[in-house]
Amino acid sequence: MIFNKGQKIRDWTGNQTRWTIDDKPLHSHNLTFCKLRDNDPGVERPMVRPAVGVCLNLFKKGFDEWTIKNLRIQFETACRCAAGNHAGLPEPVDYFTIKNTDRDCPDTLRANEPFMVYMYGTFTEAKIGHWLKKGQFIGSLKNYIRDLGLVLRSLHQKKVAIRQLPPYTLRRMASTNKINIGEFMSLCRFGESNYNANIPFLSLDPAYSAPECFEPSGEINAATDIYALAKSALAASGAYFDRKLPFHVDIEKLLSDIEKKRDVTLPDHFKRFFRTAMNLNQNQRFQSVEETLAMIAGRKYKPVKPQGKKQTTNKGPKKPSRPRKRF
């Protein structure tokens, strides 16, 4: 889709909506992001917040009909997952379809394109600053992992995974100083990855995603997100990943490089966290966010036993009780 600054976003019926494009659109992977201005007269400052609209950007890339249909399904799935009111995800405020006016789109594929609007909030870029002192860096790294871990826990309760967490898609909330997720198009449901080498992903970077995301019939679960969380924390700390070898990572070298760059000594339980969370064998990683947070806190993980009715063993009929003697 082609958008210009100042353009009004209309739904498929042609009616004007409340959104106007406020800046030059950004094209990333197979998506177009638009910074929007709210035209609703009932919304006044200080309630006005920046908003972002996102839609598909497909037709100039020469995709075939099956690929375009597949990417539309991925887009709508991500939008439905984002609408689950998860803590730490941008708040979706509008979801509608727009009339496709792209001249490069074949008539057979011309359809009403999904368009998603969500609140961007007041954010600054999420990085662990190089100016931090030794003790501050360890605390900031711990908070970084904990903040994102709590968001992932909220997603996992609904069987939803966000397969990548690059620092450039994250934001630090100015009011709470917590890390939030700023871009959610890598959301998917737990289950098979359905990877097909001939059909590109909607928005997924191999440098920040677990290997099972790129395996046919790979299993997507909580351990997939925990791999992405560990890689994100390393990247925010200043680690460099070779994109030509996205899954082959020398953990010890990365940890050593961070210690030299930051002039710190990482605690042993932090190192165990990265070694475990980024294990290429999915079954050898942490299997829940609770395990992850316990490791970062430096304590032993104790799984909570589900509370139910107390089971009693059948020992046969009870013997009749004898009356107590009175003295």
C-alpha positions as CSV (number, residue, x, y, z in Angstrom):
1,M,0.0,0.0,0.0
2,I,1.2,3.5,-0.9
3,F,0.6,6.3,1.7
4,N,1.6,9.9,1.8
5,K,2.0,12.4,4.6
6,G,-1.3,14.2,5.4
7,Q,-3.4,11.4,3.8
8,K,-6.7,10.5,5.4
9,I,-7.2,6.8,6.2
10,R,-10.6,5.6,5.0
11,D,-12.1,2.3,5.6
12,W,-13.3,0.0,2.8
13,T,-16.7,1.8,2.6
14,G,-14.9,5.1,1.7
15,N,-16.0,6.8,4.9
16,Q,-13.4,9.0,6.6
17,T,-12.1,7.7,9.8
18,R,-10.4,9.5,12.7
19,W,-6.8,8.9,11.5
20,T,-4.5,11.1,9.4
21,I,-0.9,10.1,8.4
22,D,1.3,12.5,10.3
23,D,4.8,11.6,8.9
24,K,6.5,9.6,6.1
25,P,5.6,5.9,6.4
26,L,8.2,3.4,7.3
27,H,8.6,0.1,5.4
28,S,9.9,-2.8,7.4
29,H,10.0,-6.5,6.1
30,N,6.5,-7.0,4.6
31,L,4.8,-4.3,6.6
32,T,4.2,-0.5,6.4
33,F,4.1,1.6,9.6
34,C,2.4,5.0,9.6
35,K,2.5,7.6,12.4
36,L,-1.0,8.8,12.8
37,R,-2.8,11.9,14.1
38,D,-6.1,11.5,15.9
39,N,-8.9,13.6,14.4
40,D,-11.5,12.7,16.9
41,P,-12.8,16.1,18.3
42,G,-13.8,14.4,21.5
43,V,-10.2,13.5,22.4
44,E,-8.3,16.5,23.7
45,R,-4.9,17.0,25.4
46,P,-3.6,15.6,27.7
47,M,-5.5,12.5,26.5
48,V,-4.0,12.6,23.0
49,R,-1.3,10.0,22.6
50,P,0.8,9.1,19.5
51,A,-0.7,6.2,17.4
52,V,0.8,3.9,14.8
53,G,-1.1,2.2,12.0
54,V,0.3,-1.0,10.4
55,C,-0.7,-2.8,7.2
56,L,0.7,-5.2,4.6
57,N,3.2,-4.1,2.0
58,L,3.4,-6.9,-0.6
59,F,2.8,-6.2,-4.2
60,K,6.0,-4.6,-5.4
61,K,8.0,-7.6,-4.2
62,G,6.5,-9.9,-6.8
63,F,4.9,-12.4,-4.4
64,D,2.7,-15.1,-5.7
65,E,-0.9,-15.5,-4.8
66,W,-0.4,-18.2,-2.2
67,T,2.3,-16.2,-0.4
68,I,0.1,-13.1,-0.3
69,K,-2.8,-15.1,1.2
70,N,-0.5,-16.7,3.7
71,L,0.9,-13.3,4.8
72,R,-2.6,-11.9,5.2
73,I,-3.4,-14.8,7.6
74,Q,-0.2,-14.2,9.6
75,F,-1.1,-10.5,9.9
76,E,-4.6,-11.1,11.1
77,T,-3.4,-13.7,13.5
78,A,-0.9,-11.3,15.0
79,C,-3.6,-8.6,15.3
80,R,-6.0,-11.0,17.1
81,C,-3.2,-12.1,19.5
82,A,-2.4,-8.4,20.3
83,A,-6.0,-7.7,21.2
84,G,-5.8,-9.9,24.3
85,N,-5.1,-7.0,26.7
86,H,-1.7,-8.3,27.7
87,A,0.4,-6.2,30.1
88,G,3.3,-4.5,28.3
89,L,1.9,-4.7,24.7
90,P,0.7,-1.6,22.8
91,E,-3.0,-1.0,23.3
92,P,-5.0,-1.7,20.1
93,V,-7.6,1.0,19.5
94,D,-8.8,0.3,16.0
95,Y,-8.9,-2.6,13.6
96,F,-10.6,-2.2,10.2
97,T,-10.1,-2.9,6.5
98,I,-9.1,-0.4,3.8
99,K,-9.7,-0.4,0.1
100,N,-6.6,-1.6,-1.8
101,T,-5.5,1.2,-4.2
102,D,-2.1,-0.3,-5.1
103,R,-1.7,-0.2,-8.9
104,D,0.8,-3.1,-8.7
105,C,-1.8,-5.4,-7.2
106,P,-3.3,-7.9,-9.6
107,D,-7.1,-7.8,-9.9
108,T,-7.4,-11.4,-8.7
109,L,-5.7,-10.4,-5.4
110,R,-7.3,-7.0,-4.9
111,A,-9.1,-7.2,-1.6
112,N,-9.8,-5.2,1.5
113,E,-6.6,-5.0,3.4
114,P,-6.5,-5.3,7.2
115,F,-5.3,-2.1,9.0
116,M,-4.4,-2.0,12.7
117,V,-4.0,1.1,14.9
118,Y,-2.4,0.9,18.3
119,M,-1.2,3.4,20.9
120,Y,2.5,4.0,20.8
121,G,2.7,5.8,24.1
122,T,5.5,8.1,25.3
123,F,8.7,6.0,25.0
124,T,12.4,6.3,24.7
125,E,14.6,3.6,23.1
126,A,15.2,0.5,25.2
127,K,19.0,0.2,25.7
128,I,21.2,-0.5,28.7
129,G,23.3,2.7,28.8
130,H,27.1,2.5,28.5
131,W,27.4,5.3,31.1
132,L,26.1,3.1,33.9
133,K,28.5,2.1,36.7
134,K,29.3,-1.5,37.5
135,G,26.6,-2.1,40.0
136,Q,24.0,-0.1,38.0
137,F,24.6,-2.2,34.9
138,I,23.9,-5.5,36.7
139,G,20.7,-4.0,38.2
140,S,19.6,-2.6,34.8
141,L,20.2,-6.0,33.1
142,K,18.2,-7.7,35.8
143,N,15.3,-5.3,35.4
144,Y,15.4,-5.6,31.6
145,I,15.0,-9.4,31.8
146,R,12.4,-9.2,34.5
147,D,10.2,-6.5,32.7
148,L,10.1,-8.5,29.5
149,G,9.7,-11.8,31.4
150,L,6.5,-10.5,33.0
151,V,5.1,-9.5,29.6
152,L,5.9,-13.0,28.3
153,R,4.2,-14.6,31.3
154,S,1.1,-12.6,30.5
155,L,1.2,-13.8,26.9
156,H,1.9,-17.5,27.8
157,Q,-1.2,-17.6,30.0
158,K,-3.2,-17.2,26.7
159,K,-0.9,-19.6,24.8
160,V,0.6,-16.8,22.7
161,A,4.3,-16.4,21.9
162,I,6.3,-13.4,20.6
163,R,9.2,-15.1,18.7
164,Q,11.6,-12.2,18.6
165,L,12.6,-9.3,20.9
166,P,15.2,-7.1,19.2
167,P,16.0,-4.0,21.3
168,Y,14.8,-1.7,18.4
169,T,11.3,-3.1,18.7
170,L,11.2,-2.4,22.5
171,R,10.5,0.8,24.3
172,R,11.2,2.1,27.8
173,M,8.1,3.7,29.3
174,A,9.0,7.2,30.5
175,S,6.5,7.2,33.3
176,T,7.4,3.9,34.9
177,N,10.9,3.3,33.6
178,K,9.9,-0.2,32.5
179,I,10.7,-2.0,29.3
180,N,7.6,-2.6,27.1
181,I,7.1,-4.2,23.7
182,G,6.7,-1.6,20.9
183,E,6.1,-3.9,17.9
184,F,4.0,-7.0,18.1
185,M,3.9,-8.5,14.6
186,S,5.9,-11.6,15.5
187,L,3.1,-12.8,17.8
188,C,1.7,-16.3,17.1
189,R,-0.1,-19.1,18.8
190,F,1.6,-22.0,20.6
191,G,2.0,-25.0,18.4
192,E,3.7,-25.9,15.1
193,S,5.8,-23.2,13.5
194,N,4.4,-24.1,10.0
195,Y,7.7,-22.9,8.5
196,N,7.9,-22.9,4.7
197,A,11.2,-21.8,3.1
198,N,9.3,-20.6,0.0
199,I,7.0,-18.3,1.9
200,P,8.7,-15.4,3.9
201,F,7.6,-14.5,7.4
202,L,5.6,-11.4,8.0
203,S,8.2,-9.9,10.3
204,L,10.8,-12.2,11.8
205,D,14.5,-11.7,12.2
206,P,16.6,-15.0,12.5
207,A,19.2,-13.2,14.5
208,Y,16.8,-12.8,17.5
209,S,14.6,-15.9,17.1
210,A,15.0,-19.5,18.3
211,P,16.0,-22.1,15.6
212,E,12.6,-24.0,16.0
213,C,10.9,-21.0,14.3
214,F,12.7,-21.9,11.1
215,E,12.2,-25.7,11.2
216,P,9.3,-27.4,9.4
217,S,6.9,-28.5,12.1
218,G,9.1,-26.9,14.8
219,E,7.3,-26.5,18.2
220,I,6.6,-23.0,19.4
221,N,6.1,-22.8,23.2
222,A,7.3,-20.8,26.2
223,A,11.0,-21.9,25.7
224,T,10.9,-20.2,22.3
225,D,10.3,-16.8,23.9
226,I,12.9,-17.4,26.6
227,Y,15.6,-17.9,23.9
228,A,14.5,-14.6,22.3
229,L,14.5,-12.9,25.7
230,A,18.1,-14.0,26.4
231,K,19.3,-12.9,23.0
232,S,17.6,-9.5,23.4
233,A,19.3,-9.0,26.8
234,L,22.7,-9.8,25.2
235,A,22.0,-7.4,22.3
236,A,20.9,-4.6,24.7
237,S,24.2,-5.1,26.6
238,G,26.3,-4.6,23.5
239,A,26.8,-8.1,22.2
240,Y,27.2,-8.6,18.4
241,F,25.5,-11.4,16.5
242,D,26.8,-12.7,13.2
243,R,23.6,-12.7,11.0
244,K,25.2,-15.3,8.7
245,L,25.2,-17.8,11.5
246,P,22.1,-16.8,13.5
247,F,21.7,-19.9,15.7
248,H,25.4,-20.8,16.2
249,V,26.3,-18.7,19.2
250,D,29.4,-19.0,21.3
251,I,27.9,-18.0,24.7
252,E,31.1,-17.9,26.6
253,K,32.7,-15.5,24.0
254,L,29.7,-13.2,24.1
255,L,29.7,-13.1,27.9
256,S,33.4,-12.4,28.0
257,D,33.0,-9.6,25.5
258,I,30.3,-7.9,27.6
259,E,32.4,-8.2,30.7
260,K,35.3,-6.5,28.9
261,K,33.1,-3.8,27.3
262,R,31.3,-3.0,30.6
263,D,34.2,-3.6,32.9
264,V,32.1,-5.9,35.1
265,T,32.0,-9.5,36.3
266,L,28.7,-11.1,35.6
267,P,27.3,-13.1,38.6
268,D,27.4,-16.9,38.1
269,H,23.6,-17.2,38.1
270,F,23.5,-14.6,35.2
271,K,25.9,-16.7,33.2
272,R,23.8,-19.9,33.9
273,F,20.7,-18.0,32.8
274,F,22.2,-17.3,29.3
275,R,23.7,-20.7,28.9
276,T,20.4,-22.4,29.7
277,A,18.1,-20.0,27.9
278,M,20.0,-20.1,24.7
279,N,20.5,-23.8,24.5
280,L,19.9,-24.9,20.9
281,N,18.0,-27.9,22.3
282,Q,14.6,-26.6,23.1
283,N,14.0,-29.2,25.9
284,Q,17.2,-28.1,27.7
285,R,16.0,-24.5,28.2
286,F,13.8,-23.0,30.9
287,Q,10.3,-24.2,30.2
288,S,8.6,-21.3,32.0
289,V,9.1,-17.6,32.8
290,E,8.9,-18.5,36.6
291,E,12.1,-20.6,36.2
292,T,13.8,-17.7,34.3
293,L,12.9,-15.1,36.9
294,A,14.0,-17.4,39.8
295,M,17.4,-17.8,38.1
296,I,17.9,-14.1,37.6
297,A,17.0,-13.4,41.2
298,G,19.6,-15.9,42.3
299,R,17.2,-18.3,44.0
300,K,16.2,-21.9,43.4
301,Y,13.1,-22.4,41.4
302,K,10.3,-24.2,43.4
303,P,7.3,-25.1,41.2
304,V,4.0,-24.4,42.7
305,K,2.0,-27.6,43.2
306,P,-1.6,-27.3,41.9
307,Q,-4.0,-27.2,44.8
308,G,-6.8,-29.7,44.6
309,K,-8.8,-32.0,46.8
310,K,-6.7,-34.0,49.1
311,Q,-6.5,-37.6,48.0
312,T,-7.3,-40.2,50.6
313,T,-6.3,-43.9,50.5
314,N,-9.0,-46.5,50.9
315,K,-8.0,-48.4,54.0
316,G,-11.3,-50.3,54.3
317,P,-14.3,-49.7,56.6
318,K,-13.7,-47.7,59.7
319,K,-13.7,-49.6,63.0
320,P,-16.4,-48.5,65.4
321,S,-15.1,-46.1,68.0
322,R,-15.2,-47.2,71.7
323,P,-16.8,-44.9,74.2
324,R,-14.2,-43.1,76.4
325,K,-14.0,-44.2,80.0
326,R,-15.0,-41.6,82.5
327,F,-13.2,-41.6,85.9
